[in-house]
Amino acid sequence: MISNDSKLIPQNEEQEHLVQMLLAKLQGIPVEYWSTVYYKWLDSNHDAITASATYRIKPTFNPETSLTERPEGV
């Protein structure tokens, strides 16, 4: 039986990533999600995160990095 007073911890890498994205949003760090409609990264301006979306911390501008690079597995 799980106690209600225990801390919740991520159970796998996917959950850990979603927790990091939620923390980033709460701390005002820009987050992007991969749009499967437009096939590019878009700003995640809403408060919620969706388990089915692919998120990342918005990168700072780097001329050697493509900001529209497709994530693995999409």
PDB file of N, CA, C, O and CB in Angstrom:
ATOM      1  N   MET A   1       0.838  -1.189   0.000  1.00  0.00           N
ATOM      2  CA  MET A   1       0.000   0.000   0.000  1.00  0.00           C
ATOM      3  C   MET A   1       0.879   1.248   0.000  1.00  0.00           C
ATOM      4  O   MET A   1       1.871   1.316   0.726  1.00  0.00           O
ATOM      5  CB  MET A   1      -0.951   0.001   1.218  1.00  0.00           C
ATOM      6  N   ILE A   2       0.511   2.232  -0.817  1.00  0.00           N
ATOM      7  CA  ILE A   2       1.276   3.475  -0.910  1.00  0.00           C
ATOM      8  C   ILE A   2       0.717   4.477   0.083  1.00  0.00           C
ATOM      9  O   ILE A   2      -0.491   4.706   0.143  1.00  0.00           O
ATOM     10  CB  ILE A   2       1.239   4.051  -2.351  1.00  0.00           C
ATOM     11  N   SER A   3       1.597   5.061   0.847  1.00  0.00           N
ATOM     12  CA  SER A   3       1.206   6.062   1.832  1.00  0.00           C
ATOM     13  C   SER A   3       0.965   7.403   1.150  1.00  0.00           C
ATOM     14  O   SER A   3       1.708   7.777   0.242  1.00  0.00           O
ATOM     15  CB  SER A   3       2.281   6.199   2.926  1.00  0.00           C
ATOM     16  N   ASN A   4      -0.059   8.126   1.573  1.00  0.00           N
ATOM     17  CA  ASN A   4      -0.360   9.441   1.008  1.00  0.00           C
ATOM     18  C   ASN A   4       0.658  10.497   1.407  1.00  0.00           C
ATOM     19  O   ASN A   4       0.732  11.550   0.774  1.00  0.00           O
ATOM     20  CB  ASN A   4      -1.735   9.884   1.437  1.00  0.00           C
ATOM     21  N   ASP A   5       1.440  10.238   2.439  1.00  0.00           N
ATOM     22  CA  ASP A   5       2.427  11.231   2.876  1.00  0.00           C
ATOM     23  C   ASP A   5       3.797  11.037   2.227  1.00  0.00           C
ATOM     24  O   ASP A   5       4.736  11.770   2.538  1.00  0.00           O
ATOM     25  CB  ASP A   5       2.573  11.178   4.378  1.00  0.00           C
ATOM     26  N   SER A   6       3.919  10.061   1.333  1.00  0.00           N
ATOM     27  CA  SER A   6       5.191   9.853   0.648  1.00  0.00           C
ATOM     28  C   SER A   6       5.300  10.789  -0.553  1.00  0.00           C
ATOM     29  O   SER A   6       4.290  11.215  -1.114  1.00  0.00           O
ATOM     30  CB  SER A   6       5.335   8.381   0.200  1.00  0.00           C
ATOM     31  N   LYS A   7       6.518  11.100  -0.934  1.00  0.00           N
ATOM     32  CA  LYS A   7       6.749  11.963  -2.082  1.00  0.00           C
ATOM     33  C   LYS A   7       6.563  11.185  -3.372  1.00  0.00           C
ATOM     34  O   LYS A   7       6.927  10.013  -3.465  1.00  0.00           O
ATOM     35  CB  LYS A   7       8.149  12.576  -2.025  1.00  0.00           C
ATOM     36  N   LEU A   8       5.997  11.847  -4.359  1.00  0.00           N
ATOM     37  CA  LEU A   8       5.890  11.242  -5.680  1.00  0.00           C
ATOM     38  C   LEU A   8       7.221  11.411  -6.385  1.00  0.00           C
ATOM     39  O   LEU A   8       7.816  12.488  -6.347  1.00  0.00           O
ATOM     40  CB  LEU A   8       4.732  11.876  -6.507  1.00  0.00           C
ATOM     41  N   ILE A   9       7.685  10.367  -7.019  1.00  0.00           N
ATOM     42  CA  ILE A   9       8.930  10.447  -7.775  1.00  0.00           C
ATOM     43  C   ILE A   9       8.685   9.875  -9.167  1.00  0.00           C
ATOM     44  O   ILE A   9       7.898   8.942  -9.328  1.00  0.00           O
ATOM     45  CB  ILE A   9      10.088   9.685  -7.048  1.00  0.00           C
ATOM     46  N   PRO A  10       9.359  10.431 -10.173  1.00  0.00           N
ATOM     47  CA  PRO A  10       9.223   9.894 -11.531  1.00  0.00           C
ATOM     48  C   PRO A  10       9.631   8.426 -11.567  1.00  0.00           C
ATOM     49  O   PRO A  10      10.588   8.022 -10.906  1.00  0.00           O
ATOM     50  CB  PRO A  10      10.076  10.707 -12.527  1.00  0.00           C
ATOM     51  N   GLN A  11       8.900   7.635 -12.340  1.00  0.00           N
ATOM     52  CA  GLN A  11       9.148   6.206 -12.419  1.00  0.00           C
ATOM     53  C   GLN A  11       9.993   5.798 -13.624  1.00  0.00           C
ATOM     54  O   GLN A  11      10.445   4.655 -13.706  1.00  0.00           O
ATOM     55  CB  GLN A  11       7.848   5.481 -12.456  1.00  0.00           C
ATOM     56  N   ASN A  12      10.210   6.734 -14.566  1.00  0.00           N
ATOM     57  CA  ASN A  12      11.009   6.424 -15.754  1.00  0.00           C
ATOM     58  C   ASN A  12      11.510   7.728 -16.372  1.00  0.00           C
ATOM     59  O   ASN A  12      11.181   8.813 -15.892  1.00  0.00           O
ATOM     60  CB  ASN A  12      10.178   5.602 -16.792  1.00  0.00           C
ATOM     61  N   GLU A  13      12.300   7.619 -17.429  1.00  0.00           N
ATOM     62  CA  GLU A  13      12.891   8.812 -18.063  1.00  0.00           C
ATOM     63  C   GLU A  13      11.833   9.739 -18.640  1.00  0.00           C
ATOM     64  O   GLU A  13      11.984  10.958 -18.572  1.00  0.00           O
ATOM     65  CB  GLU A  13      13.858   8.400 -19.165  1.00  0.00           C
ATOM     66  N   GLU A  14      10.766   9.187 -19.206  1.00  0.00           N
ATOM     67  CA  GLU A  14       9.709  10.017 -19.781  1.00  0.00           C
ATOM     68  C   GLU A  14       9.040  10.869 -18.701  1.00  0.00           C
ATOM     69  O   GLU A  14       8.810  12.062 -18.903  1.00  0.00           O
ATOM     70  CB  GLU A  14       8.662   9.140 -20.489  1.00  0.00           C
ATOM     71  N   GLN A  15       8.734  10.264 -17.571  1.00  0.00           N
ATOM     72  CA  GLN A  15       8.132  11.013 -16.473  1.00  0.00           C
ATOM     73  C   GLN A  15       9.095  12.069 -15.933  1.00  0.00           C
ATOM     74  O   GLN A  15       8.686  13.187 -15.620  1.00  0.00           O
ATOM     75  CB  GLN A  15       7.710  10.061 -15.350  1.00  0.00           C
ATOM     76  N   GLU A  16      10.367  11.712 -15.826  1.00  0.00           N
ATOM     77  CA  GLU A  16      11.379  12.665 -15.364  1.00  0.00           C
ATOM     78  C   GLU A  16      11.444  13.875 -16.298  1.00  0.00           C
ATOM     79  O   GLU A  16      11.543  15.013 -15.840  1.00  0.00           O
ATOM     80  CB  GLU A  16      12.763  11.984 -15.275  1.00  0.00           C
ATOM     81  N   HIS A  17      11.389  13.624 -17.607  1.00  0.00           N
ATOM     82  CA  HIS A  17      11.434  14.706 -18.591  1.00  0.00           C
ATOM     83  C   HIS A  17      10.216  15.621 -18.443  1.00  0.00           C
ATOM     84  O   HIS A  17      10.353  16.844 -18.472  1.00  0.00           O
ATOM     85  CB  HIS A  17      11.500  14.130 -20.021  1.00  0.00           C
ATOM     86  N   LEU A  18       9.031  15.036 -18.285  1.00  0.00           N
ATOM     87  CA  LEU A  18       7.826  15.849 -18.131  1.00  0.00           C
ATOM     88  C   LEU A  18       7.878  16.683 -16.848  1.00  0.00           C
ATOM     89  O   LEU A  18       7.436  17.832 -16.838  1.00  0.00           O
ATOM     90  CB  LEU A  18       6.580  14.956 -18.127  1.00  0.00           C
ATOM     91  N   VAL A  19       8.414  16.111 -15.772  1.00  0.00           N
ATOM     92  CA  VAL A  19       8.580  16.864 -14.525  1.00  0.00           C
ATOM     93  C   VAL A  19       9.522  18.043 -14.753  1.00  0.00           C
ATOM     94  O   VAL A  19       9.251  19.148 -14.283  1.00  0.00           O
ATOM     95  CB  VAL A  19       9.121  15.948 -13.396  1.00  0.00           C
ATOM     96  N   GLN A  20      10.628  17.820 -15.470  1.00  0.00           N
ATOM     97  CA  GLN A  20      11.582  18.901 -15.753  1.00  0.00           C
ATOM     98  C   GLN A  20      10.929  20.007 -16.583  1.00  0.00           C
ATOM     99  O   GLN A  20      11.172  21.189 -16.339  1.00  0.00           O
ATOM    100  CB  GLN A  20      12.818  18.347 -16.492  1.00  0.00           C
ATOM    101  N   MET A  21      10.101  19.631 -17.563  1.00  0.00           N
ATOM    102  CA  MET A  21       9.422  20.632 -18.397  1.00  0.00           C
ATOM    103  C   MET A  21       8.419  21.428 -17.574  1.00  0.00           C
ATOM    104  O   MET A  21       8.303  22.642 -17.745  1.00  0.00           O
ATOM    105  CB  MET A  21       8.712  19.956 -19.586  1.00  0.00           C
ATOM    106  N   LEU A  22       7.696  20.760 -16.685  1.00  0.00           N
ATOM    107  CA  LEU A  22       6.748  21.456 -15.815  1.00  0.00           C
ATOM    108  C   LEU A  22       7.478  22.416 -14.885  1.00  0.00           C
ATOM    109  O   LEU A  22       7.038  23.550 -14.696  1.00  0.00           O
ATOM    110  CB  LEU A  22       5.925  20.449 -14.998  1.00  0.00           C
ATOM    111  N   LEU A  23       8.584  21.973 -14.307  1.00  0.00           N
ATOM    112  CA  LEU A  23       9.381  22.851 -13.445  1.00  0.00           C
ATOM    113  C   LEU A  23       9.919  24.045 -14.227  1.00  0.00           C
ATOM    114  O   LEU A  23       9.917  25.169 -13.723  1.00  0.00           O
ATOM    115  CB  LEU A  23      10.544  22.071 -12.811  1.00  0.00           C
ATOM    116  N   ALA A  24      10.376  23.813 -15.442  1.00  0.00           N
ATOM    117  CA  ALA A  24      10.880  24.914 -16.273  1.00  0.00           C
ATOM    118  C   ALA A  24       9.778  25.947 -16.486  1.00  0.00           C
ATOM    119  O   ALA A  24      10.010  27.146 -16.333  1.00  0.00           O
ATOM    120  CB  ALA A  24      11.398  24.384 -17.640  1.00  0.00           C
ATOM    121  N   LYS A  25       8.586  25.484 -16.838  1.00  0.00           N
ATOM    122  CA  LYS A  25       7.470  26.405 -17.066  1.00  0.00           C
ATOM    123  C   LYS A  25       7.141  27.186 -15.796  1.00  0.00           C
ATOM    124  O   LYS A  25       6.914  28.395 -15.850  1.00  0.00           O
ATOM    125  CB  LYS A  25       6.229  25.636 -17.550  1.00  0.00           C
ATOM    126  N   LEU A  26       7.116  26.497 -14.654  1.00  0.00           N
ATOM    127  CA  LEU A  26       6.803  27.154 -13.383  1.00  0.00           C
ATOM    128  C   LEU A  26       7.857  28.185 -12.997  1.00  0.00           C
ATOM    129  O   LEU A  26       7.555  29.160 -12.310  1.00  0.00           O
ATOM    130  CB  LEU A  26       6.671  26.120 -12.279  1.00  0.00           C
ATOM    131  N   GLN A  27       9.100  27.966 -13.441  1.00  0.00           N
ATOM    132  CA  GLN A  27      10.193  28.871 -13.106  1.00  0.00           C
ATOM    133  C   GLN A  27      10.433  29.930 -14.183  1.00  0.00           C
ATOM    134  O   GLN A  27      11.388  30.702 -14.098  1.00  0.00           O
ATOM    135  CB  GLN A  27      11.458  28.079 -12.882  1.00  0.00           C
ATOM    136  N   GLY A  28       9.560  29.965 -15.200  1.00  0.00           N
ATOM    137  CA  GLY A  28       9.652  30.989 -16.231  1.00  0.00           C
ATOM    138  C   GLY A  28      10.670  30.721 -17.317  1.00  0.00           C
ATOM    139  O   GLY A  28      11.020  31.634 -18.065  1.00  0.00           O
ATOM    140  N   ILE A  29      11.152  29.504 -17.424  1.00  0.00           N
ATOM    141  CA  ILE A  29      12.099  29.141 -18.474  1.00  0.00           C
ATOM    142  C   ILE A  29      11.302  28.783 -19.728  1.00  0.00           C
ATOM    143  O   ILE A  29      10.394  27.956 -19.651  1.00  0.00           O
ATOM    144  CB  ILE A  29      13.023  27.949 -18.027  1.00  0.00           C
ATOM    145  N   PRO A  30      11.614  29.379 -20.877  1.00  0.00           N
ATOM    146  CA  PRO A  30      10.848  29.090 -22.095  1.00  0.00           C
ATOM    147  C   PRO A  30      10.940  27.624 -22.517  1.00  0.00           C
ATOM    148  O   PRO A  30      12.018  27.032 -22.542  1.00  0.00           O
ATOM    149  CB  PRO A  30      11.333  29.970 -23.228  1.00  0.00           C
ATOM    150  N   VAL A  31       9.784  27.060 -22.846  1.00  0.00           N
ATOM    151  CA  VAL A  31       9.668  25.668 -23.263  1.00  0.00           C
ATOM    152  C   VAL A  31       9.008  25.630 -24.635  1.00  0.00           C
ATOM    153  O   VAL A  31       8.135  26.445 -24.933  1.00  0.00           O
ATOM    154  CB  VAL A  31       8.854  24.829 -22.226  1.00  0.00           C
ATOM    155  N   GLU A  32       9.426  24.690 -25.463  1.00  0.00           N
ATOM    156  CA  GLU A  32       8.836  24.498 -26.786  1.00  0.00           C
ATOM    157  C   GLU A  32       8.280  23.086 -26.885  1.00  0.00           C
ATOM    158  O   GLU A  32       8.691  22.188 -26.150  1.00  0.00           O
ATOM    159  CB  GLU A  32       9.880  24.757 -27.906  1.00  0.00           C
ATOM    160  N   TYR A  33       7.332  22.903 -27.809  1.00  0.00           N
ATOM    161  CA  TYR A  33       6.834  21.566 -28.106  1.00  0.00           C
ATOM    162  C   TYR A  33       6.917  21.340 -29.602  1.00  0.00           C
ATOM    163  O   TYR A  33       6.883  22.291 -30.383  1.00  0.00           O
ATOM    164  CB  TYR A  33       5.380  21.378 -27.595  1.00  0.00           C
ATOM    165  N   TRP A  34       7.029  20.065 -30.008  1.00  0.00           N
ATOM    166  CA  TRP A  34       7.120  19.718 -31.421  1.00  0.00           C
ATOM    167  C   TRP A  34       5.716  19.630 -31.987  1.00  0.00           C
ATOM    168  O   TRP A  34       4.908  18.818 -31.536  1.00  0.00           O
ATOM    169  CB  TRP A  34       7.889  18.381 -31.630  1.00  0.00           C
ATOM    170  N   SER A  35       5.422  20.471 -32.981  1.00  0.00           N
ATOM    171  CA  SER A  35       4.116  20.467 -33.636  1.00  0.00           C
ATOM    172  C   SER A  35       4.095  19.407 -34.726  1.00  0.00           C
ATOM    173  O   SER A  35       4.870  19.469 -35.680  1.00  0.00           O
ATOM    174  CB  SER A  35       3.787  21.859 -34.225  1.00  0.00           C
ATOM    175  N   THR A  36       3.199  18.431 -34.579  1.00  0.00           N
ATOM    176  CA  THR A  36       3.052  17.400 -35.607  1.00  0.00           C
ATOM    177  C   THR A  36       2.191  17.903 -36.761  1.00  0.00           C
ATOM    178  O   THR A  36       2.037  17.212 -37.768  1.00  0.00           O
ATOM    179  CB  THR A  36       2.439  16.125 -35.008  1.00  0.00           C
ATOM    180  N   VAL A  37       1.629  19.106 -36.621  1.00  0.00           N
ATOM    181  CA  VAL A  37       0.862  19.727 -37.702  1.00  0.00           C
ATOM    182  C   VAL A  37       1.786  20.550 -38.594  1.00  0.00           C
ATOM    183  O   VAL A  37       1.716  20.454 -39.819  1.00  0.00           O
ATOM    184  CB  VAL A  37      -0.270  20.615 -37.132  1.00  0.00           C
ATOM    185  N   TYR A  38       2.658  21.365 -37.977  1.00  0.00           N
ATOM    186  CA  TYR A  38       3.550  22.268 -38.713  1.00  0.00           C
ATOM    187  C   TYR A  38       4.965  21.719 -38.869  1.00  0.00           C
ATOM    188  O   TYR A  38       5.777  22.304 -39.586  1.00  0.00           O
ATOM    189  CB  TYR A  38       3.608  23.603 -38.017  1.00  0.00           C
ATOM    190  N   TYR A  39       5.271  20.607 -38.209  1.00  0.00           N
ATOM    191  CA  TYR A  39       6.600  19.980 -38.263  1.00  0.00           C
ATOM    192  C   TYR A  39       7.720  20.951 -37.898  1.00  0.00           C
ATOM    193  O   TYR A  39       8.730  21.066 -38.592  1.00  0.00           O
ATOM    194  CB  TYR A  39       6.853  19.417 -39.653  1.00  0.00           C
ATOM    195  N   LYS A  40       7.503  21.639 -36.791  1.00  0.00           N
ATOM    196  CA  LYS A  40       8.532  22.527 -36.250  1.00  0.00           C
ATOM    197  C   LYS A  40       8.261  22.751 -34.770  1.00  0.00           C
ATOM    198  O   LYS A  40       7.174  22.463 -34.271  1.00  0.00           O
ATOM    199  CB  LYS A  40       8.567  23.884 -37.018  1.00  0.00           C
ATOM    200  N   TRP A  41       9.275  23.272 -34.076  1.00  0.00           N
ATOM    201  CA  TRP A  41       9.136  23.594 -32.663  1.00  0.00           C
ATOM    202  C   TRP A  41       8.340  24.876 -32.515  1.00  0.00           C
ATOM    203  O   TRP A  41       8.596  25.855 -33.216  1.00  0.00           O
ATOM    204  CB  TRP A  41      10.515  23.727 -31.987  1.00  0.00           C
ATOM    205  N   LEU A  42       7.367  24.877 -31.598  1.00  0.00           N
ATOM    206  CA  LEU A  42       6.558  26.066 -31.312  1.00  0.00           C
ATOM    207  C   LEU A  42       6.635  26.368 -29.822  1.00  0.00           C
ATOM    208  O   LEU A  42       6.838  25.469 -29.007  1.00  0.00           O
ATOM    209  CB  LEU A  42       5.075  25.863 -31.759  1.00  0.00           C
ATOM    210  N   ASP A  43       6.469  27.652 -29.471  1.00  0.00           N
ATOM    211  CA  ASP A  43       6.474  28.042 -28.060  1.00  0.00           C
ATOM    212  C   ASP A  43       5.319  27.372 -27.332  1.00  0.00           C
ATOM    213  O   ASP A  43       4.198  27.322 -27.839  1.00  0.00           O
ATOM    214  CB  ASP A  43       6.384  29.577 -27.913  1.00  0.00           C
ATOM    215  N   SER A  44       5.598  26.866 -26.159  1.00  0.00           N
ATOM    216  CA  SER A  44       4.565  26.275 -25.313  1.00  0.00           C
ATOM    217  C   SER A  44       4.105  27.357 -24.342  1.00  0.00           C
ATOM    218  O   SER A  44       4.661  27.503 -23.253  1.00  0.00           O
ATOM    219  CB  SER A  44       5.095  24.997 -24.549  1.00  0.00           C
ATOM    220  N   ASN A  45       3.088  28.110 -24.744  1.00  0.00           N
ATOM    221  CA  ASN A  45       2.637  29.255 -23.964  1.00  0.00           C
ATOM    222  C   ASN A  45       1.540  28.921 -22.962  1.00  0.00           C
ATOM    223  O   ASN A  45       1.203  29.760 -22.128  1.00  0.00           O
ATOM    224  CB  ASN A  45       2.154  30.322 -24.883  1.00  0.00           C
ATOM    225  N   HIS A  46       0.983  27.735 -23.021  1.00  0.00           N
ATOM    226  CA  HIS A  46      -0.083  27.363 -22.099  1.00  0.00           C
ATOM    227  C   HIS A  46       0.506  26.797 -20.808  1.00  0.00           C
ATOM    228  O   HIS A  46       1.680  26.429 -20.765  1.00  0.00           O
ATOM    229  CB  HIS A  46      -1.032  26.339 -22.752  1.00  0.00           C
ATOM    230  N   ASP A  47      -0.306  26.731 -19.768  1.00  0.00           N
ATOM    231  CA  ASP A  47       0.173  26.278 -18.459  1.00  0.00           C
ATOM    232  C   ASP A  47       0.291  24.760 -18.347  1.00  0.00           C
ATOM    233  O   ASP A  47       1.067  24.250 -17.540  1.00  0.00           O
ATOM    234  CB  ASP A  47      -0.746  26.782 -17.382  1.00  0.00           C
ATOM    235  N   ALA A  48      -0.477  24.048 -19.157  1.00  0.00           N
ATOM    236  CA  ALA A  48      -0.509  22.593 -19.053  1.00  0.00           C
ATOM    237  C   ALA A  48       0.570  21.953 -19.933  1.00  0.00           C
ATOM    238  O   ALA A  48       1.061  22.557 -20.887  1.00  0.00           O
ATOM    239  CB  ALA A  48      -1.895  22.065 -19.445  1.00  0.00           C
ATOM    240  N   ILE A  49       0.917  20.726 -19.586  1.00  0.00           N
ATOM    241  CA  ILE A  49       1.748  19.906 -20.464  1.00  0.00           C
ATOM    242  C   ILE A  49       0.950  18.640 -20.761  1.00  0.00           C
ATOM    243  O   ILE A  49       0.128  18.211 -19.951  1.00  0.00           O
ATOM    244  CB  ILE A  49       3.157  19.572 -19.808  1.00  0.00           C
ATOM    245  N   THR A  50       1.195  18.054 -21.916  1.00  0.00           N
ATOM    246  CA  THR A  50       0.489  16.857 -22.349  1.00  0.00           C
ATOM    247  C   THR A  50       1.489  15.716 -22.472  1.00  0.00           C
ATOM    248  O   THR A  50       2.567  15.887 -23.041  1.00  0.00           O
ATOM    249  CB  THR A  50      -0.250  17.096 -23.695  1.00  0.00           C
ATOM    250  N   ALA A  51       1.137  14.569 -21.945  1.00  0.00           N
ATOM    251  CA  ALA A  51       2.054  13.428 -21.963  1.00  0.00           C
ATOM    252  C   ALA A  51       2.394  12.985 -23.382  1.00  0.00           C
ATOM    253  O   ALA A  51       3.462  12.417 -23.609  1.00  0.00           O
ATOM    254  CB  ALA A  51       1.453  12.265 -21.196  1.00  0.00           C
ATOM    255  N   SER A  52       1.506  13.234 -24.334  1.00  0.00           N
ATOM    256  CA  SER A  52       1.740  12.772 -25.705  1.00  0.00           C
ATOM    257  C   SER A  52       2.601  13.731 -26.529  1.00  0.00           C
ATOM    258  O   SER A  52       3.011  13.383 -27.636  1.00  0.00           O
ATOM    259  CB  SER A  52       0.421  12.566 -26.401  1.00  0.00           C
ATOM    260  N   ALA A  53       2.881  14.921 -26.015  1.00  0.00           N
ATOM    261  CA  ALA A  53       3.681  15.904 -26.758  1.00  0.00           C
ATOM    262  C   ALA A  53       5.165  15.734 -26.442  1.00  0.00           C
ATOM    263  O   ALA A  53       5.532  15.195 -25.398  1.00  0.00           O
ATOM    264  CB  ALA A  53       3.224  17.344 -26.422  1.00  0.00           C
ATOM    265  N   THR A  54       6.008  16.201 -27.355  1.00  0.00           N
ATOM    266  CA  THR A  54       7.454  16.201 -27.163  1.00  0.00           C
ATOM    267  C   THR A  54       7.880  17.626 -26.825  1.00  0.00           C
ATOM    268  O   THR A  54       7.634  18.551 -27.599  1.00  0.00           O
ATOM    269  CB  THR A  54       8.206  15.668 -28.438  1.00  0.00           C
ATOM    270  N   TYR A  55       8.515  17.803 -25.675  1.00  0.00           N
ATOM    271  CA  TYR A  55       8.921  19.126 -25.191  1.00  0.00           C
ATOM    272  C   TYR A  55      10.438  19.236 -25.110  1.00  0.00           C
ATOM    273  O   TYR A  55      11.161  18.240 -25.064  1.00  0.00           O
ATOM    274  CB  TYR A  55       8.301  19.409 -23.815  1.00  0.00           C
ATOM    275  N   ARG A  56      10.894  20.494 -25.096  1.00  0.00           N
ATOM    276  CA  ARG A  56      12.302  20.771 -24.834  1.00  0.00           C
ATOM    277  C   ARG A  56      12.412  22.185 -24.286  1.00  0.00           C
ATOM    278  O   ARG A  56      11.537  23.022 -24.508  1.00  0.00           O
ATOM    279  CB  ARG A  56      13.170  20.596 -26.124  1.00  0.00           C
ATOM    280  N   ILE A  57      13.501  22.440 -23.566  1.00  0.00           N
ATOM    281  CA  ILE A  57      13.820  23.801 -23.149  1.00  0.00           C
ATOM    282  C   ILE A  57      14.152  24.562 -24.426  1.00  0.00           C
ATOM    283  O   ILE A  57      14.900  24.068 -25.268  1.00  0.00           O
ATOM    284  CB  ILE A  57      15.020  23.844 -22.101  1.00  0.00           C
ATOM    285  N   LYS A  58      13.599  25.762 -24.573  1.00  0.00           N
ATOM    286  CA  LYS A  58      13.856  26.542 -25.781  1.00  0.00           C
ATOM    287  C   LYS A  58      15.342  26.892 -25.848  1.00  0.00           C
ATOM    288  O   LYS A  58      15.880  27.516 -24.933  1.00  0.00           O
ATOM    289  CB  LYS A  58      12.983  27.831 -25.807  1.00  0.00           C
ATOM    290  N   PRO A  59      15.999  26.490 -26.930  1.00  0.00           N
ATOM    291  CA  PRO A  59      17.437  26.766 -27.020  1.00  0.00           C
ATOM    292  C   PRO A  59      17.717  28.246 -27.260  1.00  0.00           C
ATOM    293  O   PRO A  59      16.904  28.969 -27.837  1.00  0.00           O
ATOM    294  CB  PRO A  59      18.063  25.936 -28.137  1.00  0.00           C
ATOM    295  N   THR A  60      18.881  28.671 -26.803  1.00  0.00           N
ATOM    296  CA  THR A  60      19.327  30.011 -27.151  1.00  0.00           C
ATOM    297  C   THR A  60      19.834  29.959 -28.583  1.00  0.00           C
ATOM    298  O   THR A  60      20.202  28.888 -29.066  1.00  0.00           O
ATOM    299  CB  THR A  60      20.436  30.532 -26.165  1.00  0.00           C
ATOM    300  N   PHE A  61      19.860  31.066 -29.255  1.00  0.00           N
ATOM    301  CA  PHE A  61      20.236  31.079 -30.666  1.00  0.00           C
ATOM    302  C   PHE A  61      21.665  30.607 -30.843  1.00  0.00           C
ATOM    303  O   PHE A  61      22.589  31.087 -30.186  1.00  0.00           O
ATOM    304  CB  PHE A  61      20.065  32.477 -31.257  1.00  0.00           C
ATOM    305  N   ASN A  62      21.820  29.659 -31.746  1.00  0.00           N
ATOM    306  CA  ASN A  62      23.127  29.141 -32.117  1.00  0.00           C
ATOM    307  C   ASN A  62      23.084  28.942 -33.630  1.00  0.00           C
ATOM    308  O   ASN A  62      22.324  28.096 -34.102  1.00  0.00           O
ATOM    309  CB  ASN A  62      23.479  27.793 -31.344  1.00  0.00           C
ATOM    310  N   PRO A  63      23.871  29.691 -34.410  1.00  0.00           N
ATOM    311  CA  PRO A  63      23.802  29.584 -35.863  1.00  0.00           C
ATOM    312  C   PRO A  63      24.137  28.190 -36.385  1.00  0.00           C
ATOM    313  O   PRO A  63      23.810  27.870 -37.528  1.00  0.00           O
ATOM    314  CB  PRO A  63      24.730  30.580 -36.483  1.00  0.00           C
ATOM    315  N   GLU A  64      24.786  27.352 -35.568  1.00  0.00           N
ATOM    316  CA  GLU A  64      25.136  26.005 -36.013  1.00  0.00           C
ATOM    317  C   GLU A  64      24.038  24.977 -35.705  1.00  0.00           C
ATOM    318  O   GLU A  64      24.145  23.816 -36.100  1.00  0.00           O
ATOM    319  CB  GLU A  64      26.437  25.575 -35.360  1.00  0.00           C
ATOM    320  N   THR A  65      22.991  25.404 -35.004  1.00  0.00           N
ATOM    321  CA  THR A  65      21.922  24.495 -34.614  1.00  0.00           C
ATOM    322  C   THR A  65      20.628  24.882 -35.321  1.00  0.00           C
ATOM    323  O   THR A  65      20.230  26.047 -35.305  1.00  0.00           O
ATOM    324  CB  THR A  65      21.727  24.505 -33.084  1.00  0.00           C
ATOM    325  N   SER A  66      19.988  23.922 -35.929  1.00  0.00           N
ATOM    326  CA  SER A  66      18.706  24.176 -36.569  1.00  0.00           C
ATOM    327  C   SER A  66      17.607  24.170 -35.518  1.00  0.00           C
ATOM    328  O   SER A  66      17.477  23.204 -34.766  1.00  0.00           O
ATOM    329  CB  SER A  66      18.418  23.128 -37.669  1.00  0.00           C
ATOM    330  N   LEU A  67      16.817  25.233 -35.456  1.00  0.00           N
ATOM    331  CA  LEU A  67      15.726  25.302 -34.493  1.00  0.00           C
ATOM    332  C   LEU A  67      14.519  24.501 -34.966  1.00  0.00           C
ATOM    333  O   LEU A  67      13.546  24.367 -34.223  1.00  0.00           O
ATOM    334  CB  LEU A  67      15.330  26.753 -34.248  1.00  0.00           C
ATOM    335  N   THR A  68      14.559  23.969 -36.179  1.00  0.00           N
ATOM    336  CA  THR A  68      13.453  23.162 -36.672  1.00  0.00           C
ATOM    337  C   THR A  68      13.846  21.694 -36.774  1.00  0.00           C
ATOM    338  O   THR A  68      13.155  20.910 -37.425  1.00  0.00           O
ATOM    339  CB  THR A  68      12.987  23.676 -38.028  1.00  0.00           C
ATOM    340  N   GLU A  69      14.929  21.324 -36.147  1.00  0.00           N
ATOM    341  CA  GLU A  69      15.396  19.945 -36.173  1.00  0.00           C
ATOM    342  C   GLU A  69      14.310  19.017 -35.627  1.00  0.00           C
ATOM    343  O   GLU A  69      13.769  19.260 -34.548  1.00  0.00           O
ATOM    344  CB  GLU A  69      16.701  19.795 -35.358  1.00  0.00           C
ATOM    345  N   ARG A  70      13.997  17.976 -36.355  1.00  0.00           N
ATOM    346  CA  ARG A  70      12.950  17.037 -35.972  1.00  0.00           C
ATOM    347  C   ARG A  70      13.448  16.154 -34.827  1.00  0.00           C
ATOM    348  O   ARG A  70      14.556  15.621 -34.894  1.00  0.00           O
ATOM    349  CB  ARG A  70      12.516  16.171 -37.184  1.00  0.00           C
ATOM    350  N   PRO A  71      12.629  15.994 -33.763  1.00  0.00           N
ATOM    351  CA  PRO A  71      13.055  15.138 -32.655  1.00  0.00           C
ATOM    352  C   PRO A  71      13.054  13.668 -33.047  1.00  0.00           C
ATOM    353  O   PRO A  71      12.346  13.266 -33.970  1.00  0.00           O
ATOM    354  CB  PRO A  71      12.152  15.349 -31.447  1.00  0.00           C
ATOM    355  N   GLU A  72      13.844  12.874 -32.348  1.00  0.00           N
ATOM    356  CA  GLU A  72      13.903  11.436 -32.624  1.00  0.00           C
ATOM    357  C   GLU A  72      12.550  10.800 -32.368  1.00  0.00           C
ATOM    358  O   GLU A  72      11.852  11.160 -31.419  1.00  0.00           O
ATOM    359  CB  GLU A  72      14.985  10.754 -31.763  1.00  0.00           C
ATOM    360  N   GLY A  73      12.184   9.853 -33.219  1.00  0.00           N
ATOM    361  CA  GLY A  73      10.966   9.097 -33.008  1.00  0.00           C
ATOM    362  C   GLY A  73       9.686   9.786 -33.430  1.00  0.00           C
ATOM    363  O   GLY A  73       8.598   9.260 -33.197  1.00  0.00           O
ATOM    364  N   VAL A  74       9.792  10.964 -34.052  1.00  0.00           N
ATOM    365  CA  VAL A  74       8.576  11.683 -34.498  1.00  0.00           C
ATOM    366  C   VAL A  74       8.534  11.706 -35.988  1.00  0.00           C
ATOM    367  O   VAL A  74       7.600  12.258 -36.571  1.00  0.00           O
ATOM    368  CB  VAL A  74       8.526  13.123 -33.947  1.00  0.00           C
TER     369      VAL A  74
END
